C-alpha cells in the first residue's frame, strides 16, 4: 500500500463514514506501514484534499461537462488535482499517471481511467486561464472557492469584521500551524527547556506573547519530544493566554467547568504552584482519563476530576474563587488545525449560543463575591462571544468586566484574538468580576 492508495482509501472512508480525520490518519499510517517520505506524502494528500475540497470540486466542474461523477472517481480527481495545484515538487506526469493507476486498481466505473486522465490533462492545458468566480458579482462564492471555506462562514466573517479582515482570517485557515508547547514550570523553566530542545536538534524559540510557551519550528514528530516528557504539554498560545487571564493563585479554589482535554487545568495548576484545588468537570466521563493521565505525567496533584453537565445547576457545588467557562463552541478559530470543522452546518452553530449562555449563567452561581470568572471560546463569531457576555452583563448588574493582562496582551475585559494577529488560534476571552 503506497501513499496515494492509502490516501484514496482514507478519503473514501472519510466521505462515506464520517470518520474523524485525525483518527483515520493514525489508523491508516499503521495499516499501510507508511514511513518517511510515503508517510509525509500520505499526510499531505489526506489533509490537503479535505482542506481544499471545495476548490478542487470547483475546478473539476470547470474541467468536465459530466455532472454525475462517481464518488470514487471524484476522490481520485481531487487527489490528482491537489498534486497538480498545490504540490509543485511532484512532476505533472506523476500526478496524472498515479491517479490513473488508482482508477485502474480501485474498481472505478468503466472508462473512468480515460476520464481521470482527460480531466487532469485538461487542467494542465488550461491552468493559466482558469478563473475563480467573479469577486464583485459573487463575493462570498469567490472567497469560498479561493480558500475552500463554506459561503456561510465567509458571509458571517464579512458581516462581523469587514472584507479586509475576513480575507486575512481566511488566509490562515489552510496554513500549517507550528506545534506550541506550554512549559511545566513545576519541573523546569521556559528558557531552560527551550535551550535543551535546541541542543537536541529541535528548533525552538520562546513565545513573544505567552511567557510559558515555546514555539517549535517546522514539523516535529511527537517521538522526538519523548526525552522531555513531563516537562511540557501541547497548548496553543491563545489557550495559554486564557490561562494567564484566569490569574489563578496559590491556595485558590478553582472550577474548570468544561475541562477536557485538560490543558487549561494543567496551566492553572502550575500558576498555583500545585497548591490549592481545581475541580475539573466535564460532561463526558470517558474523556476525564486524559486529564488524570496528563496530570500524573506533569506531577500535578491538585486536580480533582468529575462528571458534570455544565449547563445544569448542582446545589452541592462549593463557592469558588475563580471559574473558567471554556464552553463548547463552533471552533471556527481552529480550522487550520482541524480542517473538518469547516464542514459543520450553519444550523448546528446557530443553536450553540443558547447552550453557551446557559453554561455561563449556571456556573456564575458558584462564584464567591469578589471572585472572577473567565468565559472563553476557540471561535471567531460574535454571536458566541461578545453578544453572550453583553447579554449576561445586562441581566446581572452584580457582575462587571474585569481588565486583565495575559502575557504581553492587555485587555479592558473582553479580548478577541484573530488568528492572523499573533499566528495563533482564533480565540475569545472575557473576564468578569462578581461585585
TORKOL-4160 file (C-alpha; in steps of 0.2 Angstrom, whole numbers, padded with zeros to 4 digits, m for minus):
435
<pt num="1" X="0000" Y="0000" Z="0000"/>
<pt num="2" X="0008" Y="0016" Z="m0006"/>
<pt num="3" X="0004" Y="0034" Z="0000"/>
<pt num="4" X="m0008" Y="0038" Z="m0014"/>
<pt num="5" X="m0018" Y="0022" Z="m0012"/>
<pt num="6" X="m0019" Y="0025" Z="0007"/>
<pt num="7" X="m0025" Y="0042" Z="0004"/>
<pt num="8" X="m0038" Y="0036" Z="m0008"/>
<pt num="9" X="m0045" Y="0023" Z="0005"/>
<pt num="10" X="m0044" Y="0036" Z="0019"/>
<pt num="11" X="m0054" Y="0049" Z="0009"/>
<pt num="12" X="m0066" Y="0036" Z="0004"/>
<pt num="13" X="m0069" Y="0031" Z="0022"/>
<pt num="14" X="m0070" Y="0049" Z="0027"/>
<pt num="15" X="m0083" Y="0053" Z="0014"/>
<pt num="16" X="m0094" Y="0038" Z="0017"/>
<pt num="17" X="m0092" Y="0035" Z="0036"/>
<pt num="18" X="m0089" Y="0052" Z="0043"/>
<pt num="19" X="m0074" Y="0046" Z="0052"/>
<pt num="20" X="m0063" Y="0060" Z="0061"/>
<pt num="21" X="m0048" Y="0064" Z="0051"/>
<pt num="22" X="m0036" Y="0063" Z="0065"/>
<pt num="23" X="m0041" Y="0046" Z="0070"/>
<pt num="24" X="m0041" Y="0040" Z="0052"/>
<pt num="25" X="m0024" Y="0047" Z="0049"/>
<pt num="26" X="m0016" Y="0037" Z="0064"/>
<pt num="27" X="m0025" Y="0021" Z="0059"/>
<pt num="28" X="m0020" Y="0022" Z="0040"/>
<pt num="29" X="m0002" Y="0026" Z="0044"/>
<pt num="30" X="m0001" Y="0010" Z="0054"/>
<pt num="31" X="m0012" Y="0000" Z="0042"/>
<pt num="32" X="m0001" Y="0004" Z="0027"/>
<pt num="33" X="0015" Y="0003" Z="0036"/>
<pt num="34" X="0019" Y="0021" Z="0030"/>
<pt num="35" X="0036" Y="0028" Z="0035"/>
<pt num="36" X="0047" Y="0043" Z="0029"/>
<pt num="37" X="0043" Y="0051" Z="0013"/>
<pt num="38" X="0027" Y="0039" Z="0010"/>
<pt num="39" X="0020" Y="0044" Z="0027"/>
<pt num="40" X="0023" Y="0063" Z="0023"/>
<pt num="41" X="0015" Y="0061" Z="0006"/>
<pt num="42" X="0000" Y="0052" Z="0013"/>
<pt num="43" X="m0002" Y="0065" Z="0026"/>
<pt num="44" X="m0001" Y="0079" Z="0014"/>
<pt num="45" X="m0013" Y="0072" Z="0002"/>
<pt num="46" X="m0026" Y="0066" Z="0015"/>
<pt num="47" X="m0027" Y="0083" Z="0025"/>
<pt num="48" X="m0024" Y="0093" Z="0009"/>
<pt num="49" X="m0039" Y="0086" Z="0000"/>
<pt num="50" X="m0050" Y="0088" Z="0015"/>
<pt num="51" X="m0044" Y="0106" Z="0017"/>
<pt num="52" X="m0046" Y="0111" Z="m0002"/>
<pt num="53" X="m0061" Y="0100" Z="m0007"/>
<pt num="54" X="m0072" Y="0115" Z="m0012"/>
<pt num="55" X="m0059" Y="0122" Z="m0023"/>
<pt num="56" X="m0055" Y="0105" Z="m0031"/>
<pt num="57" X="m0073" Y="0102" Z="m0034"/>
<pt num="58" X="m0075" Y="0119" Z="m0042"/>
<pt num="59" X="m0060" Y="0115" Z="m0054"/>
<pt num="60" X="m0067" Y="0098" Z="m0058"/>
<pt num="61" X="m0084" Y="0106" Z="m0063"/>
<pt num="62" X="m0074" Y="0119" Z="m0074"/>
<pt num="63" X="m0064" Y="0105" Z="m0082"/>
<pt num="64" X="m0078" Y="0092" Z="m0086"/>
<pt num="65" X="m0095" Y="0093" Z="m0093"/>
<pt num="66" X="m0100" Y="0077" Z="m0083"/>
<pt num="67" X="m0112" Y="0082" Z="m0068"/>
<pt num="68" X="m0114" Y="0065" Z="m0061"/>
<pt num="69" X="m0097" Y="0059" Z="m0056"/>
<pt num="70" X="m0095" Y="0043" Z="m0046"/>
<pt num="71" X="m0088" Y="0047" Z="m0028"/>
<pt num="72" X="m0073" Y="0036" Z="m0030"/>
<pt num="73" X="m0068" Y="0044" Z="m0047"/>
<pt num="74" X="m0071" Y="0061" Z="m0039"/>
<pt num="75" X="m0059" Y="0057" Z="m0025"/>
<pt num="76" X="m0046" Y="0051" Z="m0037"/>
<pt num="77" X="m0048" Y="0068" Z="m0047"/>
<pt num="78" X="m0046" Y="0078" Z="m0031"/>
<pt num="79" X="m0030" Y="0068" Z="m0026"/>
<pt num="80" X="m0023" Y="0071" Z="m0044"/>
<pt num="81" X="m0028" Y="0090" Z="m0044"/>
<pt num="82" X="m0021" Y="0093" Z="m0027"/>
<pt num="83" X="m0004" Y="0087" Z="m0033"/>
<pt num="84" X="m0005" Y="0097" Z="m0049"/>
<pt num="85" X="m0011" Y="0113" Z="m0040"/>
<pt num="86" X="m0003" Y="0113" Z="m0023"/>
<pt num="87" X="0012" Y="0101" Z="m0023"/>
<pt num="88" X="0024" Y="0109" Z="m0035"/>
<pt num="89" X="0038" Y="0097" Z="m0032"/>
<pt num="90" X="0028" Y="0082" Z="m0039"/>
<pt num="91" X="0030" Y="0081" Z="m0058"/>
<pt num="92" X="0014" Y="0083" Z="m0068"/>
<pt num="93" X="0016" Y="0067" Z="m0077"/>
<pt num="94" X="0017" Y="0058" Z="m0060"/>
<pt num="95" X="0002" Y="0066" Z="m0053"/>
<pt num="96" X="m0008" Y="0061" Z="m0068"/>
<pt num="97" X="m0001" Y="0043" Z="m0071"/>
<pt num="98" X="m0003" Y="0039" Z="m0052"/>
<pt num="99" X="m0021" Y="0045" Z="m0052"/>
<pt num="100" X="m0025" Y="0034" Z="m0067"/>
<pt num="101" X="m0017" Y="0019" Z="m0058"/>
<pt num="102" X="m0029" Y="0022" Z="m0044"/>
<pt num="103" X="m0044" Y="0022" Z="m0056"/>
<pt num="104" X="m0037" Y="0005" Z="m0063"/>
<pt num="105" X="m0034" Y="m0003" Z="m0046"/>
<pt num="106" X="m0049" Y="0003" Z="m0036"/>
<pt num="107" X="m0063" Y="m0004" Z="m0047"/>
<pt num="108" X="m0069" Y="0013" Z="m0053"/>
<pt num="109" X="m0083" Y="0013" Z="m0066"/>
<pt num="110" X="m0080" Y="0008" Z="m0084"/>
<pt num="111" X="m0069" Y="0021" Z="m0094"/>
<pt num="112" X="m0065" Y="0030" Z="m0078"/>
<pt num="113" X="m0046" Y="0029" Z="m0082"/>
<pt num="114" X="m0049" Y="0038" Z="m0098"/>
<pt num="115" X="m0060" Y="0051" Z="m0089"/>
<pt num="116" X="m0047" Y="0054" Z="m0075"/>
<pt num="117" X="m0033" Y="0056" Z="m0087"/>
<pt num="118" X="m0043" Y="0068" Z="m0098"/>
<pt num="119" X="m0049" Y="0079" Z="m0084"/>
<pt num="120" X="m0031" Y="0081" Z="m0076"/>
<pt num="121" X="m0023" Y="0084" Z="m0093"/>
<pt num="122" X="m0036" Y="0097" Z="m0097"/>
<pt num="123" X="m0031" Y="0106" Z="m0081"/>
<pt num="124" X="m0013" Y="0106" Z="m0087"/>
<pt num="125" X="m0018" Y="0114" Z="m0103"/>
<pt num="126" X="m0030" Y="0127" Z="m0095"/>
<pt num="127" X="m0021" Y="0130" Z="m0079"/>
<pt num="128" X="m0016" Y="0148" Z="m0084"/>
<pt num="129" X="m0033" Y="0153" Z="m0090"/>
<pt num="130" X="m0044" Y="0145" Z="m0076"/>
<pt num="131" X="m0053" Y="0159" Z="m0066"/>
<pt num="132" X="m0061" Y="0159" Z="m0049"/>
<pt num="133" X="m0079" Y="0166" Z="m0048"/>
<pt num="134" X="m0080" Y="0185" Z="m0050"/>
<pt num="135" X="m0076" Y="0194" Z="m0034"/>
<pt num="136" X="m0088" Y="0208" Z="m0037"/>
<pt num="137" X="m0103" Y="0199" Z="m0043"/>
<pt num="138" X="m0101" Y="0184" Z="m0031"/>
<pt num="139" X="m0090" Y="0190" Z="m0017"/>
<pt num="140" X="m0094" Y="0176" Z="m0005"/>
<pt num="141" X="m0093" Y="0162" Z="m0018"/>
<pt num="142" X="m0076" Y="0169" Z="m0024"/>
<pt num="143" X="m0069" Y="0168" Z="m0006"/>
<pt num="144" X="m0077" Y="0151" Z="m0003"/>
<pt num="145" X="m0069" Y="0144" Z="m0019"/>
<pt num="146" X="m0052" Y="0153" Z="m0016"/>
<pt num="147" X="m0050" Y="0147" Z="0002"/>
<pt num="148" X="m0061" Y="0132" Z="0002"/>
<pt num="149" X="m0072" Y="0138" Z="0016"/>
<pt num="150" X="m0092" Y="0137" Z="0015"/>
<pt num="151" X="m0100" Y="0153" Z="0009"/>
<pt num="152" X="m0110" Y="0155" Z="0025"/>
<pt num="153" X="m0093" Y="0157" Z="0035"/>
<pt num="154" X="m0087" Y="0169" Z="0023"/>
<pt num="155" X="m0103" Y="0179" Z="0025"/>
<pt num="156" X="m0103" Y="0178" Z="0044"/>
<pt num="157" X="m0085" Y="0185" Z="0045"/>
<pt num="158" X="m0088" Y="0198" Z="0032"/>
<pt num="159" X="m0103" Y="0204" Z="0041"/>
<pt num="160" X="m0093" Y="0204" Z="0058"/>
<pt num="161" X="m0076" Y="0210" Z="0053"/>
<pt num="162" X="m0077" Y="0218" Z="0035"/>
<pt num="163" X="m0069" Y="0212" Z="0019"/>
<pt num="164" X="m0051" Y="0216" Z="0023"/>
<pt num="165" X="m0050" Y="0207" Z="0040"/>
<pt num="166" X="m0060" Y="0192" Z="0033"/>
<pt num="167" X="m0048" Y="0189" Z="0019"/>
<pt num="168" X="m0034" Y="0190" Z="0032"/>
<pt num="169" X="m0043" Y="0177" Z="0043"/>
<pt num="170" X="m0046" Y="0166" Z="0028"/>
<pt num="171" X="m0028" Y="0167" Z="0023"/>
<pt num="172" X="m0024" Y="0157" Z="0039"/>
<pt num="173" X="m0036" Y="0143" Z="0038"/>
<pt num="174" X="m0025" Y="0132" Z="0026"/>
<pt num="175" X="m0009" Y="0136" Z="0034"/>
<pt num="176" X="0002" Y="0123" Z="0043"/>
<pt num="177" X="0002" Y="0128" Z="0061"/>
<pt num="178" X="0018" Y="0126" Z="0071"/>
<pt num="179" X="0017" Y="0115" Z="0087"/>
<pt num="180" X="0017" Y="0125" Z="0103"/>
<pt num="181" X="0022" Y="0119" Z="0120"/>
<pt num="182" X="0017" Y="0125" Z="0137"/>
<pt num="183" X="0031" Y="0123" Z="0149"/>
<pt num="184" X="0028" Y="0113" Z="0165"/>
<pt num="185" X="0035" Y="0126" Z="0177"/>
<pt num="186" X="0034" Y="0114" Z="0192"/>
<pt num="187" X="0049" Y="0105" Z="0184"/>
<pt num="188" X="0058" Y="0117" Z="0173"/>
<pt num="189" X="0058" Y="0135" Z="0166"/>
<pt num="190" X="0054" Y="0140" Z="0148"/>
<pt num="191" X="0072" Y="0146" Z="0144"/>
<pt num="192" X="0079" Y="0130" Z="0151"/>
<pt num="193" X="0068" Y="0119" Z="0141"/>
<pt num="194" X="0070" Y="0130" Z="0125"/>
<pt num="195" X="0089" Y="0128" Z="0126"/>
<pt num="196" X="0088" Y="0109" Z="0129"/>
<pt num="197" X="0076" Y="0107" Z="0114"/>
<pt num="198" X="0088" Y="0117" Z="0103"/>
<pt num="199" X="0103" Y="0106" Z="0109"/>
<pt num="200" X="0093" Y="0091" Z="0104"/>
<pt num="201" X="0091" Y="0097" Z="0086"/>
<pt num="202" X="0073" Y="0103" Z="0088"/>
<pt num="203" X="0072" Y="0122" Z="0083"/>
<pt num="204" X="0063" Y="0131" Z="0097"/>
<pt num="205" X="0060" Y="0149" Z="0102"/>
<pt num="206" X="0051" Y="0157" Z="0117"/>
<pt num="207" X="0034" Y="0164" Z="0113"/>
<pt num="208" X="0034" Y="0183" Z="0111"/>
<pt num="209" X="0016" Y="0184" Z="0119"/>
<pt num="210" X="0015" Y="0170" Z="0131"/>
<pt num="211" X="0028" Y="0169" Z="0145"/>
<pt num="212" X="0027" Y="0150" Z="0147"/>
<pt num="213" X="0025" Y="0145" Z="0129"/>
<pt num="214" X="0038" Y="0138" Z="0117"/>
<pt num="215" X="0036" Y="0138" Z="0098"/>
<pt num="216" X="0043" Y="0124" Z="0088"/>
<pt num="217" X="0049" Y="0127" Z="0070"/>
<pt num="218" X="0043" Y="0116" Z="0057"/>
<pt num="219" X="0035" Y="0098" Z="0058"/>
<pt num="220" X="0041" Y="0089" Z="0074"/>
<pt num="221" X="0036" Y="0071" Z="0077"/>
<pt num="222" X="0030" Y="0068" Z="0094"/>
<pt num="223" X="0043" Y="0054" Z="0096"/>
<pt num="224" X="0057" Y="0067" Z="0096"/>
<pt num="225" X="0049" Y="0075" Z="0111"/>
<pt num="226" X="0049" Y="0059" Z="0121"/>
<pt num="227" X="0065" Y="0064" Z="0131"/>
<pt num="228" X="0056" Y="0079" Z="0138"/>
<pt num="229" X="0040" Y="0070" Z="0144"/>
<pt num="230" X="0033" Y="0078" Z="0159"/>
<pt num="231" X="0041" Y="0095" Z="0156"/>
<pt num="232" X="0028" Y="0101" Z="0144"/>
<pt num="233" X="0011" Y="0099" Z="0137"/>
<pt num="234" X="0004" Y="0104" Z="0120"/>
<pt num="235" X="m0006" Y="0120" Z="0120"/>
<pt num="236" X="m0008" Y="0135" Z="0108"/>
<pt num="237" X="m0003" Y="0152" Z="0114"/>
<pt num="238" X="m0020" Y="0158" Z="0113"/>
<pt num="239" X="m0026" Y="0145" Z="0126"/>
<pt num="240" X="m0011" Y="0149" Z="0136"/>
<pt num="241" X="m0017" Y="0167" Z="0137"/>
<pt num="242" X="m0033" Y="0161" Z="0143"/>
<pt num="243" X="m0024" Y="0153" Z="0157"/>
<pt num="244" X="m0015" Y="0169" Z="0161"/>
<pt num="245" X="m0031" Y="0179" Z="0161"/>
<pt num="246" X="m0038" Y="0167" Z="0175"/>
<pt num="247" X="m0023" Y="0173" Z="0186"/>
<pt num="248" X="m0025" Y="0158" Z="0197"/>
<pt num="249" X="m0015" Y="0160" Z="0214"/>
<pt num="250" X="m0008" Y="0148" Z="0227"/>
<pt num="251" X="m0022" Y="0142" Z="0238"/>
<pt num="252" X="m0037" Y="0146" Z="0226"/>
<pt num="253" X="m0052" Y="0135" Z="0224"/>
<pt num="254" X="m0055" Y="0135" Z="0205"/>
<pt num="255" X="m0068" Y="0127" Z="0194"/>
<pt num="256" X="m0064" Y="0122" Z="0176"/>
<pt num="257" X="m0082" Y="0119" Z="0171"/>
<pt num="258" X="m0079" Y="0111" Z="0153"/>
<pt num="259" X="m0061" Y="0104" Z="0157"/>
<pt num="260" X="m0057" Y="0091" Z="0144"/>
<pt num="261" X="m0044" Y="0088" Z="0137"/>
<pt num="262" X="m0036" Y="0097" Z="0152"/>
<pt num="263" X="m0023" Y="0109" Z="0146"/>
<pt num="264" X="m0031" Y="0124" Z="0155"/>
<pt num="265" X="m0032" Y="0115" Z="0171"/>
<pt num="266" X="m0014" Y="0110" Z="0169"/>
<pt num="267" X="m0009" Y="0128" Z="0166"/>
<pt num="268" X="m0019" Y="0134" Z="0181"/>
<pt num="269" X="m0011" Y="0121" Z="0192"/>
<pt num="270" X="0006" Y="0127" Z="0188"/>
<pt num="271" X="0001" Y="0145" Z="0191"/>
<pt num="272" X="m0005" Y="0140" Z="0208"/>
<pt num="273" X="0012" Y="0130" Z="0211"/>
<pt num="274" X="0002" Y="0115" Z="0214"/>
<pt num="275" X="m0006" Y="0122" Z="0229"/>
<pt num="276" X="m0025" Y="0124" Z="0231"/>
<pt num="277" X="m0039" Y="0114" Z="0222"/>
<pt num="278" X="m0045" Y="0113" Z="0205"/>
<pt num="279" X="m0062" Y="0105" Z="0201"/>
<pt num="280" X="m0060" Y="0099" Z="0183"/>
<pt num="281" X="m0078" Y="0094" Z="0177"/>
<pt num="282" X="m0084" Y="0088" Z="0160"/>
<pt num="283" X="m0100" Y="0080" Z="0153"/>
<pt num="284" X="m0090" Y="0065" Z="0145"/>
<pt num="285" X="m0084" Y="0053" Z="0158"/>
<pt num="286" X="m0073" Y="0044" Z="0145"/>
<pt num="287" X="m0063" Y="0059" Z="0142"/>
<pt num="288" X="m0058" Y="0063" Z="0160"/>
<pt num="289" X="m0044" Y="0050" Z="0159"/>
<pt num="290" X="m0035" Y="0062" Z="0148"/>
<pt num="291" X="m0034" Y="0074" Z="0162"/>
<pt num="292" X="m0029" Y="0061" Z="0175"/>
<pt num="293" X="m0016" Y="0054" Z="0164"/>
<pt num="294" X="m0009" Y="0071" Z="0159"/>
<pt num="295" X="m0009" Y="0077" Z="0177"/>
<pt num="296" X="0001" Y="0062" Z="0183"/>
<pt num="297" X="0014" Y="0064" Z="0170"/>
<pt num="298" X="0016" Y="0083" Z="0174"/>
<pt num="299" X="0017" Y="0080" Z="0193"/>
<pt num="300" X="0001" Y="0089" Z="0197"/>
<pt num="301" X="m0009" Y="0083" Z="0212"/>
<pt num="302" X="m0022" Y="0097" Z="0215"/>
<pt num="303" X="m0034" Y="0092" Z="0201"/>
<pt num="304" X="m0050" Y="0083" Z="0205"/>
<pt num="305" X="m0059" Y="0076" Z="0190"/>
<pt num="306" X="m0078" Y="0073" Z="0190"/>
<pt num="307" X="m0093" Y="0071" Z="0178"/>
<pt num="308" X="m0105" Y="0086" Z="0177"/>
<pt num="309" X="m0116" Y="0094" Z="0165"/>
<pt num="310" X="m0110" Y="0112" Z="0165"/>
<pt num="311" X="m0127" Y="0118" Z="0160"/>
<pt num="312" X="m0137" Y="0110" Z="0174"/>
<pt num="313" X="m0136" Y="0118" Z="0192"/>
<pt num="314" X="m0128" Y="0107" Z="0205"/>
<pt num="315" X="m0133" Y="0113" Z="0223"/>
<pt num="316" X="m0119" Y="0103" Z="0230"/>
<pt num="317" X="m0105" Y="0114" Z="0222"/>
<pt num="318" X="m0095" Y="0125" Z="0234"/>
<pt num="319" X="m0091" Y="0143" Z="0231"/>
<pt num="320" X="m0076" Y="0146" Z="0220"/>
<pt num="321" X="m0063" Y="0160" Z="0220"/>
<pt num="322" X="m0061" Y="0158" Z="0201"/>
<pt num="323" X="m0071" Y="0149" Z="0187"/>
<pt num="324" X="m0067" Y="0145" Z="0169"/>
<pt num="325" X="m0081" Y="0143" Z="0157"/>
<pt num="326" X="m0072" Y="0137" Z="0141"/>
<pt num="327" X="m0088" Y="0132" Z="0133"/>
<pt num="328" X="m0092" Y="0121" Z="0118"/>
<pt num="329" X="m0091" Y="0131" Z="0103"/>
<pt num="330" X="m0091" Y="0131" Z="0084"/>
<pt num="331" X="m0072" Y="0130" Z="0083"/>
<pt num="332" X="m0070" Y="0142" Z="0069"/>
<pt num="333" X="m0054" Y="0149" Z="0076"/>
<pt num="334" X="m0045" Y="0132" Z="0075"/>
<pt num="335" X="m0050" Y="0127" Z="0057"/>
<pt num="336" X="m0031" Y="0127" Z="0052"/>
<pt num="337" X="m0028" Y="0113" Z="0065"/>
<pt num="338" X="m0045" Y="0104" Z="0062"/>
<pt num="339" X="m0050" Y="0105" Z="0044"/>
<pt num="340" X="m0066" Y="0095" Z="0047"/>
<pt num="341" X="m0073" Y="0110" Z="0056"/>
<pt num="342" X="m0076" Y="0120" Z="0040"/>
<pt num="343" X="m0089" Y="0107" Z="0035"/>
<pt num="344" X="m0100" Y="0110" Z="0050"/>
<pt num="345" X="m0118" Y="0115" Z="0046"/>
<pt num="346" X="m0124" Y="0133" Z="0049"/>
<pt num="347" X="m0139" Y="0126" Z="0058"/>
<pt num="348" X="m0128" Y="0117" Z="0071"/>
<pt num="349" X="m0119" Y="0133" Z="0075"/>
<pt num="350" X="m0134" Y="0143" Z="0076"/>
<pt num="351" X="m0140" Y="0133" Z="0091"/>
<pt num="352" X="m0124" Y="0135" Z="0101"/>
<pt num="353" X="m0127" Y="0152" Z="0109"/>
<pt num="354" X="m0142" Y="0145" Z="0119"/>
<pt num="355" X="m0131" Y="0132" Z="0127"/>
<pt num="356" X="m0116" Y="0144" Z="0130"/>
<pt num="357" X="m0127" Y="0157" Z="0138"/>
<pt num="358" X="m0134" Y="0143" Z="0149"/>
<pt num="359" X="m0117" Y="0137" Z="0155"/>
<pt num="360" X="m0111" Y="0155" Z="0159"/>
<pt num="361" X="m0127" Y="0158" Z="0169"/>
<pt num="362" X="m0126" Y="0141" Z="0178"/>
<pt num="363" X="m0108" Y="0142" Z="0183"/>
<pt num="364" X="m0109" Y="0161" Z="0188"/>
<pt num="365" X="m0120" Y="0155" Z="0203"/>
<pt num="366" X="m0105" Y="0146" Z="0210"/>
<pt num="367" X="m0094" Y="0161" Z="0211"/>
<pt num="368" X="m0089" Y="0170" Z="0228"/>
<pt num="369" X="m0092" Y="0188" Z="0230"/>
<pt num="370" X="m0076" Y="0197" Z="0224"/>
<pt num="371" X="m0072" Y="0182" Z="0213"/>
<pt num="372" X="m0068" Y="0181" Z="0195"/>
<pt num="373" X="m0075" Y="0171" Z="0180"/>
<pt num="374" X="m0067" Y="0169" Z="0163"/>
<pt num="375" X="m0078" Y="0165" Z="0148"/>
<pt num="376" X="m0069" Y="0158" Z="0133"/>
<pt num="377" X="m0071" Y="0150" Z="0116"/>
<pt num="378" X="m0059" Y="0145" Z="0102"/>
<pt num="379" X="m0071" Y="0153" Z="0089"/>
<pt num="380" X="m0072" Y="0169" Z="0080"/>
<pt num="381" X="m0091" Y="0173" Z="0079"/>
<pt num="382" X="m0098" Y="0187" Z="0089"/>
<pt num="383" X="m0114" Y="0178" Z="0092"/>
<pt num="384" X="m0105" Y="0165" Z="0103"/>
<pt num="385" X="m0093" Y="0178" Z="0111"/>
<pt num="386" X="m0096" Y="0196" Z="0113"/>
<pt num="387" X="m0115" Y="0195" Z="0112"/>
<pt num="388" X="m0116" Y="0181" Z="0125"/>
<pt num="389" X="m0106" Y="0191" Z="0138"/>
<pt num="390" X="m0115" Y="0208" Z="0134"/>
<pt num="391" X="m0132" Y="0199" Z="0137"/>
<pt num="392" X="m0126" Y="0191" Z="0153"/>
<pt num="393" X="m0120" Y="0208" Z="0160"/>
<pt num="394" X="m0136" Y="0216" Z="0155"/>
<pt num="395" X="m0146" Y="0204" Z="0166"/>
<pt num="396" X="m0133" Y="0203" Z="0180"/>
<pt num="397" X="m0129" Y="0220" Z="0187"/>
<pt num="398" X="m0118" Y="0212" Z="0201"/>
<pt num="399" X="m0105" Y="0207" Z="0188"/>
<pt num="400" X="m0094" Y="0218" Z="0178"/>
<pt num="401" X="m0080" Y="0217" Z="0166"/>
<pt num="402" X="m0063" Y="0215" Z="0174"/>
<pt num="403" X="m0047" Y="0222" Z="0165"/>
<pt num="404" X="m0033" Y="0209" Z="0163"/>
<pt num="405" X="m0016" Y="0206" Z="0156"/>
<pt num="406" X="m0012" Y="0190" Z="0148"/>
<pt num="407" X="0006" Y="0188" Z="0143"/>
<pt num="408" X="0010" Y="0204" Z="0133"/>
<pt num="409" X="m0008" Y="0207" Z="0129"/>
<pt num="410" X="m0018" Y="0219" Z="0139"/>
<pt num="411" X="m0037" Y="0220" Z="0138"/>
<pt num="412" X="m0051" Y="0230" Z="0146"/>
<pt num="413" X="m0061" Y="0214" Z="0150"/>
<pt num="414" X="m0065" Y="0207" Z="0133"/>
<pt num="415" X="m0052" Y="0201" Z="0121"/>
<pt num="416" X="m0055" Y="0194" Z="0103"/>
<pt num="417" X="m0039" Y="0186" Z="0095"/>
<pt num="418" X="m0040" Y="0185" Z="0076"/>
<pt num="419" X="m0028" Y="0171" Z="0070"/>
<pt num="420" X="m0018" Y="0182" Z="0059"/>
<pt num="421" X="m0014" Y="0194" Z="0073"/>
<pt num="422" X="m0001" Y="0183" Z="0083"/>
<pt num="423" X="m0001" Y="0167" Z="0072"/>
<pt num="424" X="m0012" Y="0158" Z="0085"/>
<pt num="425" X="m0029" Y="0150" Z="0085"/>
<pt num="426" X="m0043" Y="0162" Z="0084"/>
<pt num="427" X="m0049" Y="0164" Z="0102"/>
<pt num="428" X="m0061" Y="0175" Z="0113"/>
<pt num="429" X="m0058" Y="0178" Z="0132"/>
<pt num="430" X="m0069" Y="0188" Z="0143"/>
<pt num="431" X="m0065" Y="0191" Z="0162"/>
<pt num="432" X="m0079" Y="0196" Z="0174"/>
<pt num="433" X="m0079" Y="0200" Z="0192"/>
<pt num="434" X="m0093" Y="0197" Z="0204"/>
<pt num="435" X="m0095" Y="0213" Z="0214"/>
